[in-house]
């Protein structure tokens, strides 16, 4: 852990305030979620950086599948996170919903960042009822292919980059209309607690053409939202929760993006 922290420090020191680190819980074990382990992680970070959250914990795979937030080790771990003012980021399935609701009521002081598309129908009411609940509406979740075998376009069953680009170009407008009708109720339910993200996680996601498509789709999605809602979703809500990021002066931005990139900012 100390070696990984040293690597983290080396990578982020040139960019003060740009990275908000979360501790990525080992997906194959429950040991990272014991209170002593949480205290150990916070101690190792020292004065340089304080981890602001834990996650993402994915309840759609082992060892979390078929477990609940009311099962050990969660109650003690969540108490420790609440005490240390840490955000907990989780990806639930519908099976965890009853325990999740109970936890949100029991720990109103804990900030929970929910991720994933599984609870889309329940999200509006959940967000209205629980003011400590936030949601990341990621590009991967909005770029969803309907049909006989619906799936997020960013996670094709085969083909990777080639399949993604072909299906994106063929289905962009249909996906946009579907995303707007699906996610508008969620955004309207909690305009101050839904945040934009990409969910980039595979090597080919960083391909220039793929990433350009992700940003294009994010932009056209935002352009079709009411302006106040779009600004909150794209920027203000994350700023309110995590604080200011890196400040870039216009000269540096022109050098980075090129002088003719006004519309890209």
C-alpha positions in Angstrom: 0.0 0.0 0.0 2.9 2.4 0.8 4.5 1.7 -2.6 1.2 2.3 -4.4 0.8 5.6 -2.4 4.3 6.7 -3.4 3.4 6.1 -7.1 0.1 8.0 -6.6 2.0 11.0 -5.1 4.5 11.0 -7.9 1.8 11.0 -10.5 -0.4 13.7 -9.0 2.1 16.2 -7.5 2.5 18.2 -10.8 -1.3 18.7 -10.8 -2.3 20.1 -7.4 -6.0 19.8 -6.6 -6.8 17.9 -9.8 -7.3 14.4 -8.4 -9.7 13.4 -5.7 -8.5 10.0 -4.6 -10.8 7.1 -3.6 -9.5 4.0 -2.1 -10.3 1.2 -4.5 -11.6 -1.7 -2.3 -10.1 -5.0 -3.3 -13.1 -6.7 -5.2 -12.0 -10.2 -4.1 -11.9 -9.8 -0.4 -13.8 -8.2 2.5 -10.6 -7.3 4.5 -10.4 -3.7 3.2 -13.7 -2.9 4.9 -12.7 -3.5 8.5 -12.5 -0.4 10.7 -8.8 -1.1 11.6 -8.0 -1.4 7.9 -9.8 1.9 7.2 -7.8 3.6 10.0 -4.6 2.1 8.6 -5.2 3.4 5.1 -6.0 6.9 6.5 -2.8 6.8 8.6 -0.6 5.8 5.7 -1.8 8.7 3.5 -0.4 11.1 6.0 -0.4 14.8 5.4 0.0 14.7 1.7 -3.5 13.6 0.8 -6.6 12.3 2.5 -8.6 9.8 0.7 -12.1 11.2 0.3 -13.9 7.9 -0.3 -14.1 4.2 -0.7 -15.2 2.4 -3.9 -16.5 1.4 -6.1 -17.7 -1.8 -4.4 -19.6 -3.9 -7.0 -22.4 -6.0 -5.7 -22.9 -7.7 -9.0 -19.9 -10.0 -8.4 -18.4 -12.1 -5.7 -17.8 -11.9 -2.8 -20.5 -9.2 -2.6 -23.1 -10.9 -4.8 -26.1 -12.1 -2.6 -25.0 -9.9 0.3 -26.4 -6.8 1.8 -25.2 -3.5 3.3 -26.8 -4.7 6.6 -24.5 -7.8 6.6 -21.0 -7.9 8.1 -18.5 -6.2 7.6 -20.7 -3.3 6.3 -22.3 -1.9 9.5 -19.0 -1.3 11.3 -17.2 -0.3 8.1 -19.9 2.3 7.3 -19.8 3.6 10.8 -16.1 4.2 10.4 -16.6 5.9 7.1 -19.2 8.1 8.5 -17.0 9.0 11.4 -14.1 10.0 9.1 -16.4 11.9 6.7 -15.7 9.5 3.8 -17.9 9.0 0.7 -18.8 5.4 0.0 -19.3 4.6 -3.7 -21.2 1.4 -4.5 -22.8 -0.4 -7.5 -25.9 -2.2 -6.4 -28.3 -4.7 -7.9 -32.0 -4.8 -7.1 -31.4 -7.6 -4.5 -29.6 -5.1 -2.2 -32.4 -2.4 -2.4 -34.2 -3.2 0.9 -30.9 -3.3 2.9 -29.7 -0.2 1.1 -32.8 1.8 2.1 -32.5 0.7 5.7 -28.8 1.8 5.7 -29.6 5.2 4.3 -32.2 5.8 7.0 -29.9 4.5 9.8 -26.9 6.6 8.6 -28.2 10.0 7.4 -24.8 11.5 8.0 -23.0 9.2 5.6 -22.6 10.4 2.0 -23.3 7.6 -0.5 -22.4 7.7 -4.1 -24.4 5.2 -6.2 -23.3 4.0 -9.6 -24.7 1.8 -12.3 -28.0 1.5 -14.2 -29.7 -1.3 -12.3 -32.0 0.9 -10.1 -33.0 3.4 -12.7 -36.8 3.0 -12.0 -36.3 3.4 -8.2 -33.8 6.2 -8.4 -36.2 9.2 -8.5 -37.9 8.2 -5.3 -34.7 7.1 -3.6 -33.0 10.5 -4.4 -36.1 12.4 -3.2 -36.3 10.5 0.1 -32.6 10.4 1.0 -30.7 13.6 0.9 -27.4 11.8 1.7 -27.6 9.9 -1.6 -25.8 11.0 -4.7 -25.7 9.4 -8.2 -23.1 9.3 -11.0 -24.9 9.2 -14.3 -21.9 8.1 -16.4 -21.5 8.2 -20.2 -21.4 4.4 -20.2 -24.9 4.3 -18.6 -26.4 6.8 -21.0 -24.9 5.0 -24.1 -27.2 2.0 -23.9 -28.2 -0.2 -26.9 -31.8 -1.4 -26.8 -33.0 -4.4 -28.6 -33.2 -8.2 -28.0 -30.0 -8.1 -26.1 -29.7 -4.7 -24.5 -26.3 -3.7 -23.2 -24.1 -0.6 -22.5 -22.3 0.2 -25.7 -19.0 0.8 -23.9 -18.9 -2.9 -22.8 -19.5 -4.9 -26.0 -19.6 -8.6 -25.9 -16.9 -8.8 -28.5 -15.1 -6.5 -31.0 -13.9 -3.8 -28.6 -13.0 -0.5 -30.3 -14.1 -1.5 -33.8 -17.6 -2.7 -32.7 -18.0 0.3 -30.4 -17.3 2.8 -33.2 -19.5 1.1 -35.7 -22.5 0.8 -33.4 -22.0 4.3 -32.0 -22.2 5.9 -35.4 -25.2 3.8 -36.4 -27.2 4.3 -33.2 -26.1 7.7 -31.8 -29.4 9.6 -32.3 -31.5 6.6 -31.0 -29.4 6.3 -27.9 -29.6 10.0 -27.2 -33.4 10.0 -27.3 -33.5 6.9 -25.1 -31.0 8.4 -22.7 -33.0 11.7 -22.4 -36.3 9.9 -21.7 -34.8 7.4 -19.3 -32.6 9.8 -17.2 -34.5 13.1 -17.2 -36.7 11.9 -14.3 -33.6 11.0 -12.3 -31.9 14.4 -13.0 -35.1 16.3 -12.1 -35.6 14.3 -8.9 -32.3 15.6 -7.4 -30.8 18.3 -9.6 -28.2 19.0 -7.0 -27.0 15.4 -6.5 -26.5 13.8 -9.9 -23.0 14.0 -11.4 -21.5 13.4 -14.8 -18.7 10.8 -15.3 -17.3 8.6 -18.1 -16.8 5.1 -16.6 -13.8 4.7 -18.8 -12.2 1.4 -17.6 -10.8 -0.5 -20.6 -7.6 0.1 -22.5 -9.4 0.8 -25.8 -11.6 3.4 -24.1 -8.6 5.7 -24.2 -8.3 5.4 -28.0 -8.6 8.9 -29.5 -11.6 8.1 -31.7 -13.4 6.3 -28.9 -12.8 9.0 -26.3 -13.8 11.6 -28.8 -17.1 9.7 -29.3 -17.7 9.6 -25.5 -17.2 13.4 -25.2 -19.4 14.0 -28.2 -22.2 12.0 -26.7 -21.8 13.7 -23.3 -21.9 17.1 -25.0 -25.0 16.4 -27.1 -26.7 14.9 -24.0 -25.9 18.1 -22.0 -27.1 20.3 -24.9 -30.5 18.7 -24.8 -31.0 19.3 -21.1 -32.3 22.6 -19.6 -29.2 24.9 -19.1 -29.4 25.1 -15.3 -29.8 21.3 -15.0 -26.9 20.7 -17.4 -24.5 22.9 -15.5 -25.4 21.3 -12.2 -25.0 17.8 -13.6 -21.8 18.5 -15.5 -20.0 20.7 -13.0 -21.6 22.3 -9.9 -22.7 19.1 -8.1 -19.2 17.6 -8.2 -17.7 20.9 -7.1 -20.2 21.1 -4.2 -19.4 17.6 -3.0 -15.6 17.3 -3.6 -14.4 20.9 -3.8 -12.5 22.8 -6.5 -10.3 21.0 -9.0 -7.4 22.3 -11.0 -7.6 25.9 -12.1 -6.2 26.5 -15.6 -5.6 29.9 -17.0 -6.8 30.6 -20.6 -3.2 30.8 -22.0 -2.4 27.3 -20.7 -5.7 26.0 -22.1 -5.0 27.4 -25.6 -1.6 25.6 -25.5 -3.2 22.4 -24.5 -6.2 22.4 -26.8 -5.0 24.7 -29.7 -6.0 28.3 -30.3 -9.1 27.4 -32.3 -10.7 25.3 -29.6 -13.1 27.8 -28.1 -16.0 25.4 -28.5 -14.2 22.5 -26.9 -13.8 24.2 -23.5 
